[in-house]
């Protein structure tokens, strides 16, 4: 049966009118589905039992479930999330003293081929549906309340998959997460991370969701970036920058460049100078991400001196830079490590 959550509010109204019910029933059901995140039609207690039974004859709800949960020594929680068709994705709860962040997936596997990422080695099976994305957020919000006694504060689309390659569903999920009739979270606390697809960056700007944008950069030298992220040869850095400038002009939101520094790959002065030159073309900041090995030996975390060199030169050029510490590495929950290992 079809999942009732694939119906829009207008479609729900049409459905209830066709049953001889008042249109307001649609709003009641919509509230159960998206605000309360209910997963059972029978628990919609403000509907009569005969009406609930009638709905259940035509529709179902296919929620995600936690197939395996792992806890890191630093408090990070990784969920092996099972979908209704048996496929798996992973999502992560990242706690700090002041916030809890949900790192959610948008695809089963990934469409791209970044050399340093474990997820990229998985075959892309399919895009996640809107409800499957929202369910991850609601699930992690529940875990945040249970384990840390506070609601979820932030969401990053940095899990499995490239969000821009599942654009329609990701955007609709963000709307469900942020609308008052949904989970009611602030869009300013949501970051969409992309490997850089210019057309889709512009589209996200035009859709005016008021979310933040992060670009997985890792090198501002074209040839080197193409080696690190082979698919990027289709999307030149000049085209990406033009899209980022368009983004800033439309939204006024500063771009975050996500950047891993690897030993003997992008740890030289020429790499830093190229990054500074690129950053100065658009209001931006840099997150230096501590790399998490995936077992191939090719990509290794740079030494402390190289990292400090990046920070010193970026700051001297007036560019805001932060070192983002690795979280959940002992359970393969850190950046670049999500590959369903827990369920192999």
Secondary structure as UniProt FT lines:
FT   STRAND          2..3
FT   HELIX           4..6
FT   HELIX           9..18
FT   TURN            19..20
FT   HELIX           24..30
FT   HELIX           31..35
FT   HELIX           41..43
FT   TURN            45..46
FT   HELIX           49..58
FT   STRAND          59..60
FT   STRAND          65..71
FT   TURN            73..74
FT   STRAND          77..82
FT   TURN            84..85
FT   STRAND          88..95
FT   STRAND          100..103
FT   STRAND          107..108
FT   TURN            115..116
FT   HELIX           119..121
FT   STRAND          126..127
FT   HELIX           130..148
FT   STRAND          154..157
FT   HELIX           163..166
FT   HELIX           167..178
FT   TURN            180..183
FT   HELIX           187..189
FT   STRAND          190..194
FT   HELIX           198..207
FT   STRAND          212..216
FT   HELIX           222..228
FT   HELIX           230..234
FT   HELIX           237..251
FT   STRAND          255..260
FT   TURN            263..265
FT   HELIX           269..279
FT   TURN            280..281
FT   STRAND          284..289
FT   HELIX           304..316
FT   TURN            317..318
FT   STRAND          320..324
FT   HELIX           329..331
FT   TURN            335..336
FT   HELIX           341..343
//
